[in-house]
Amino acid sequence: MPTKSLRILIADTEPAQALTLERSLNAAGYYRIAPLYHQQALVSLYDAQAHEFDLLLISQEMAGGAAVDVEAYRKANAQFRHILIYPDADTLAPKIDALMQGIDPSSHI
């Protein structure tokens, strides 16, 4: 059973892409999801406390493009317990169940 209290943010400049991921997460039992569509909204979260959020799913475009240094991005964003940078929501959506099993141990009990 999924941990329903996980706080998940989806950051994507394309609302349709964010909605695709949100629906996949809902189908997997996760409902505390907030979408962000603008870089400014994401920047405003930099002042949040460490591990304030459980998961950030962020599009490659919003993270800085294909050349983004994933490890440096993670270190610079300690307010997120887990960060996944994805190139395309349509590719990630079918893998949500497997992804969440790695992040939420109670999801496969």
C-alpha positions as CSV (number, residue, x, y, z in Angstrom):
1,M,0.0,0.0,0.0
2,P,1.5,3.4,-1.0
3,T,2.4,6.0,1.6
4,K,-0.3,8.5,1.0
5,S,1.5,11.2,2.9
6,L,4.4,11.5,0.4
7,R,4.7,15.1,-0.9
8,I,5.4,15.0,-4.7
9,L,6.1,18.0,-7.0
10,I,6.0,17.7,-10.8
11,A,7.9,20.5,-12.5
12,D,7.2,20.7,-16.2
13,T,6.7,23.7,-18.6
14,E,4.1,21.6,-20.4
15,P,0.9,21.2,-18.3
16,A,-0.2,18.2,-20.4
17,Q,3.0,16.4,-19.5
18,A,2.6,17.2,-15.8
19,L,-1.0,15.9,-16.0
20,T,0.2,12.7,-17.6
21,L,2.5,12.0,-14.6
22,E,-0.1,13.2,-12.1
23,R,-2.6,10.7,-13.4
24,S,0.0,7.9,-13.3
25,L,0.8,8.7,-9.7
26,N,-2.9,8.9,-8.8
27,A,-3.4,5.4,-10.4
28,A,-0.5,4.2,-8.2
29,G,-2.2,5.6,-5.1
30,Y,-0.4,8.9,-4.6
31,Y,-2.5,12.1,-4.2
32,R,-0.4,14.7,-2.5
33,I,0.9,16.1,-5.8
34,A,1.5,19.7,-6.8
35,P,2.4,20.6,-10.4
36,L,4.7,23.6,-11.2
37,Y,4.7,25.0,-14.7
38,H,7.0,28.0,-14.3
39,Q,10.7,28.2,-13.4
40,Q,9.9,31.1,-11.0
41,A,7.7,28.8,-8.9
42,L,10.4,26.3,-8.6
43,V,13.0,28.9,-7.7
44,S,10.7,30.1,-4.9
45,L,11.1,26.7,-3.2
46,Y,14.9,27.0,-2.8
47,D,14.4,28.4,0.6
48,A,12.4,25.4,1.9
49,Q,14.0,23.2,4.6
50,A,16.0,20.1,3.7
51,H,13.8,17.1,2.8
52,E,10.7,19.3,2.9
53,F,9.4,17.4,-0.1
54,D,9.7,13.7,-0.8
55,L,10.0,13.7,-4.6
56,L,10.6,16.2,-7.4
57,L,9.8,14.9,-10.9
58,I,11.3,17.6,-13.1
59,S,11.5,17.8,-16.9
60,Q,14.9,18.0,-18.4
61,E,13.9,21.3,-20.0
62,M,13.0,22.9,-16.7
63,A,16.1,21.5,-15.0
64,G,18.4,23.2,-17.5
65,G,18.4,21.1,-20.6
66,A,20.0,17.9,-21.7
67,A,23.4,19.0,-20.3
68,V,22.2,19.3,-16.7
69,D,24.6,17.8,-14.1
70,V,22.2,15.6,-12.2
71,E,24.4,15.2,-9.1
72,A,25.1,18.9,-8.9
73,Y,21.3,19.5,-9.3
74,R,20.6,17.1,-6.4
75,K,23.2,18.7,-4.1
76,A,21.8,22.2,-4.9
77,N,18.2,21.1,-4.1
78,A,18.4,19.4,-0.7
79,Q,14.8,20.4,0.0
80,F,13.8,17.3,-2.1
81,R,14.5,13.9,-0.7
82,H,14.5,12.3,-4.2
83,I,14.9,14.0,-7.6
84,L,14.2,12.5,-11.0
85,I,14.9,14.4,-14.1
86,Y,13.0,13.0,-17.0
87,P,13.3,13.8,-20.8
88,D,9.6,13.1,-21.6
89,A,6.6,12.3,-19.4
90,D,5.1,9.9,-21.9
91,T,8.2,7.7,-21.5
92,L,8.2,8.0,-17.6
93,A,4.5,7.5,-17.0
94,P,4.4,3.7,-17.6
95,K,7.4,3.3,-15.3
96,I,5.8,5.1,-12.3
97,D,5.0,1.9,-10.3
98,A,8.6,0.7,-10.5
99,L,9.9,4.1,-9.8
100,M,7.8,4.5,-6.7
101,Q,8.8,1.1,-5.4
102,G,12.3,2.4,-5.1
103,I,11.3,5.6,-3.4
104,D,8.4,4.3,-1.2
105,P,9.2,1.0,0.4
106,S,5.7,0.5,1.6
107,S,4.3,0.7,-1.9
108,H,4.9,-3.0,-2.6
109,I,4.1,-4.6,0.7
